[in-house]
Amino acid sequence: MPLPRTRETALRQRLAELRGPDVPAKALDARALAALAANPGCARRAILDGAGVNKAALASALGAPSAFGQSQFALTRGNAFEAKVKADGGAELLRLVHDKLDRSAEPPADARVPDLTAAGPRGRTARTELELREAATHPGAWTLLDHPMLALDVAGSPAFLEPDAVVVHPDGSWTVVEIKSFPLLDGSADPAKVGAAARQAAVYVLALEEVAARLGAEGTPAPRVRHRVLLVCPRDFSNLPAASAVDIRKQRAVTARQLARLTRIEDIADALPEGTCFSPELPSDELTAAVESVPATYAPECLSACELAFHCRARSRQEGAVTSLGRPLRAELGGLTTVEDVLAAARGEAGDPDDPAVAALRRAAALRAEALEAACR
């Protein structure tokens, strides 16, 4: 549930103090939210993203710059491809939506493309909701919302999200459209990239569902948010658009569950020492102390999703945490949280013999010793 206005104002002021004086907030986008949902136990990422801290600048100031992020060339290519897909009032984009998701409807012609211009993210969010409500008064018509603005409550703090497009079908249902610059080769794309796009689209679907619920509370039937999104990419090695319908029900369920598990950002902020600030302009030792005052949950997957991953990996290795070796291994080891604990248990120096993890480690150590002894004969 959203915070009351007074608490929200107080939280926004507190988060601004954490960023540092006169430091603009970095918007929390769907890509960041999807990564946050993949690691809900990381309080460090939650508070830094909630406060709008530029983690790339922070990582550089900590001496662990990240290679995470898109190149300028990829961004330029992606923007050019998106402009091509949306040319002529989105005619090609709507054709792809009709072809892949709604062939039973009338082909799109003279679709509505409302102007979503407004002041600030809150104004754009309100304008988007107004146009979605207006679309319901035009049954049988197609509506294309180009870069709408949606809001999603994340751990008690609002996040403003901007999907590439949302299409309102003639039956009143809504579809999220994701436009990416990676290619569809022979009708298929890199599974890892498609998975990342699906997780990102799931965040947009969750935000749209909140809008639909509000419209339904006004006495009219709530619009249906489709759980098949349209992924638009270049075909093969050309710049011609091709599309694929992606079912994101699993990603939506996982993302909703993980976001619900996030500790409220105000609780994390209240637990920080007085005067904590994450401004990259601070002296290195002071900045390091501020970052280390918030617990992190590092895993190798962070390297492809978080700008602070190299810093957190170095700390995790210094502490000997088994999470630095991967979440599956961490899950298998139960209460053994450090490499030192694992080695001691394997050598029989510590650990409960009845613990299945300890027993497995000792059995593995015995087998290793037998193999080494046999090899030396």
VENNORRA-V789765 format. One record per residue. RES is the residue in three letters. PHI is phi in whole degrees, -180 to 180 (none if undefined). NEAR is the number of other ideal C-beta (glycine too) atoms within 8 Angstrom. Layout:
((RES;PHI;NEAR) (RES;PHI;NEAR))
This chain:
((MET;none;3) (PRO;-63;6) (LEU;-73;10) (PRO;-58;5) (ARG;-56;6) (THR;-66;6) (ARG;-68;9) (GLU;-64;12) (THR;-64;8) (ALA;-64;8) (LEU;-67;14) (ARG;-61;8) (GLN;-67;8) (ARG;-65;10) (LEU;-67;15) (ALA;-64;9) (GLU;-65;8) (LEU;-68;14) (ARG;-68;13) (GLY;115;12) (PRO;-63;4) (ASP;61;4) (VAL;-97;8) (PRO;-67;5) (ALA;-76;9) (LYS;-88;8) (ALA;-63;7) (LEU;-90;11) (ASP;-97;8) (ALA;-66;12) (ARG;-61;8) (ALA;-67;9) (LEU;-64;16) (ALA;-63;14) (ALA;-67;11) (LEU;-64;15) (ALA;-66;14) (ALA;-73;10) (ASN;-140;14) (PRO;-68;11) (GLY;-81;6) (CYS;-89;11) (ALA;-67;12) (ARG;-64;13) (ARG;-66;14) (ALA;-60;15) (ILE;-75;14) (LEU;-67;13) (ASP;-68;12) (GLY;-64;14) (ALA;-83;14) (GLY;74;12) (VAL;-73;11) (ASN;-78;9) (LYS;-69;14) (ALA;-65;11) (ALA;-66;8) (LEU;-65;16) (ALA;-63;14) (SER;-65;10) (ALA;-66;11) (LEU;-83;12) (GLY;84;7) (ALA;-133;10) (PRO;-60;8) (SER;-106;13) (ALA;-95;4) (PHE;-71;10) (GLY;122;7) (GLN;-87;6) (SER;-76;6) (GLN;-63;6) (PHE;-63;6) (ALA;-65;9) (LEU;-64;9) (THR;-63;8) (ARG;-64;9) (GLY;-65;12) (ASN;-65;8) (ALA;-65;9) (PHE;-67;13) (GLU;-62;10) (ALA;-62;8) (LYS;-66;10) (VAL;-64;12) (LYS;-95;10) (ALA;-64;9) (ASP;57;5) (GLY;69;7) (GLY;75;14) (ALA;-59;10) (GLU;-68;12) (LEU;-63;15) (LEU;-66;13) (ARG;-63;10) (LEU;-67;12) (VAL;-62;16) (HIS;-63;12) (ASP;-69;8) (LYS;-94;9) (LEU;-125;11) (ASP;-151;9) (ARG;-68;5) (SER;-73;3) (ALA;-83;10) (GLU;-65;6) (PRO;-58;6) (PRO;-68;10) (ALA;-148;6) (ASP;55;2) (ALA;-68;13) (ARG;-78;9) (VAL;-129;8) (PRO;-70;8) (ASP;-81;3) (LEU;-105;13) (THR;-65;5) (ALA;-163;8) (ALA;-85;4) (GLY;73;6) (PRO;-63;9) (ARG;-67;8) (GLY;-65;9) (ARG;-68;15) (THR;-63;12) (ALA;-64;9) (ARG;-66;12) (THR;-62;14) (GLU;-64;11) (LEU;-62;8) (GLU;-71;13) (LEU;-66;16) (ARG;-66;9) (GLU;-65;9) (ALA;-61;12) (ALA;-67;11) (THR;-88;6) (HIS;-123;9) (PRO;-61;8) (GLY;88;5) (ALA;-107;9) (TRP;-92;13) (THR;-132;13) (LEU;-115;15) (LEU;-101;14) (ASP;-90;9) (HIS;52;9) (PRO;-70;14) (MET;-117;13) (LEU;-121;14) (ALA;-119;13) (LEU;-137;12) (ASP;-76;11) (VAL;-126;14) (ALA;53;11) (GLY;87;10) (SER;-127;13) (PRO;-75;9) (ALA;-115;10) (PHE;-101;13) (LEU;-122;14) (GLU;-131;9) (PRO;-66;14) (ASP;-62;7) (ALA;-165;15) (VAL;-130;14) (VAL;-111;15) (VAL;-99;13) (HIS;-79;14) (PRO;-58;10) (ASP;-84;7) (GLY;92;10) (SER;-78;10) (TRP;-118;14) (THR;-129;13) (VAL;-87;14) (VAL;-117;14) (GLU;-112;13) (ILE;-111;11) (LYS;-124;10) (SER;-95;8) (PHE;-78;8) (PRO;-85;9) (LEU;-97;12) (LEU;-99;7) (ASP;54;5) (GLY;86;6) (SER;-135;6) (ALA;-128;12) (ASP;-55;6) (PRO;-57;6) (ALA;-65;6) (LYS;-71;10) (VAL;-65;12) (GLY;-62;9) (ALA;-64;10) (ALA;-65;12) (ALA;-66;13) (ARG;-66;14) (GLN;-66;12) (ALA;-64;17) (ALA;-61;14) (VAL;-63;15) (TYR;-65;15) (VAL;-63;14) (LEU;-61;13) (ALA;-66;12) (LEU;-64;13) (GLU;-64;9) (GLU;-67;11) (VAL;-64;12) (ALA;-61;13) (ALA;-64;9) (ARG;-67;9) (LEU;-66;14) (GLY;-67;10) (ALA;-71;6) (GLU;-84;6) (GLY;106;3) (THR;-101;7) (PRO;-58;4) (ALA;-68;8) (PRO;-61;13) (ARG;-88;8) (VAL;-94;10) (ARG;-69;11) (HIS;-97;9) (ARG;-111;10) (VAL;-101;16) (LEU;-104;17) (LEU;-102;15) (VAL;-110;13) (CYS;-141;15) (PRO;-66;14) (ARG;-82;9) (ASP;51;8) (PHE;-109;4) (SER;-98;6) (ASN;-109;6) (LEU;-86;6) (PRO;-78;13) (ALA;-131;10) (ALA;-138;12) (SER;-143;13) (ALA;-83;10) (VAL;-120;12) (ASP;-81;7) (ILE;-113;14) (ARG;-61;7) (LYS;-66;7) (GLN;-63;12) (ARG;-64;12) (ALA;-64;8) (VAL;-64;10) (THR;-64;15) (ALA;-62;9) (ARG;-67;8) (GLN;-69;11) (LEU;-65;14) (ALA;-67;6) (ARG;-81;7) (LEU;-63;13) (THR;-64;8) (ARG;-59;8) (ILE;-60;17) (GLU;-65;12) (ASP;-67;8) (ILE;-65;14) (ALA;-63;14) (ASP;-66;6) (ALA;-84;5) (LEU;-77;11) (PRO;-60;5) (GLU;-59;4) (GLY;84;4) (THR;-62;9) (CYS;-147;10) (PHE;-110;15) (SER;-69;10) (PRO;-62;11) (GLU;-79;5) (LEU;-71;12) (PRO;-58;5) (SER;-58;9) (ASP;-67;6) (GLU;-69;8) (LEU;-68;15) (THR;-61;9) (ALA;-62;8) (ALA;-64;11) (VAL;-66;13) (GLU;-71;7) (SER;-73;8) (VAL;-111;11) (PRO;-66;5) (ALA;-117;12) (THR;-123;10) (TYR;-85;13) (ALA;-146;11) (PRO;-55;8) (GLU;-62;9) (CYS;-63;13) (LEU;-62;10) (SER;-103;5) (ALA;-137;10) (CYS;-139;13) (GLU;-68;10) (LEU;-91;18) (ALA;-59;13) (PHE;-65;11) (HIS;-64;12) (CYS;-67;13) (ARG;-64;13) (ALA;-61;9) (ARG;-65;11) (SER;-63;12) (ARG;-69;9) (GLN;-61;6) (GLU;-83;7) (GLY;70;8) (ALA;-71;11) (VAL;-72;13) (THR;-63;11) (SER;-67;10) (LEU;-96;8) (GLY;120;8) (ARG;-64;8) (PRO;-58;6) (LEU;-66;9) (ARG;-59;12) (ALA;-66;6) (GLU;-73;7) (LEU;-92;11) (GLY;58;7) (GLY;-80;6) (LEU;-87;13) (THR;-100;8) (THR;-124;10) (VAL;-62;9) (GLU;-61;7) (ASP;-63;11) (VAL;-64;12) (LEU;-66;8) (ALA;-64;10) (ALA;-66;16) (ALA;-66;10) (ARG;-82;7) (GLY;81;6) (GLU;-89;5) (ALA;-159;5) (GLY;97;10) (ASP;-84;5) (PRO;-60;7) (ASP;-82;5) (ASP;-72;11) (PRO;-56;6) (ALA;-66;12) (VAL;-65;13) (ALA;-61;10) (ALA;-66;8) (LEU;-65;13) (ARG;-68;12) (ARG;-66;8) (ALA;-64;9) (ALA;-64;11) (ALA;-66;8) (LEU;-65;8) (ARG;-65;8) (ALA;-64;8) (GLU;-64;8) (ALA;-66;8) (LEU;-68;8) (GLU;-66;8) (ALA;-69;7) (ALA;-71;6) (CYS;-87;5) (ARG;-77;4))
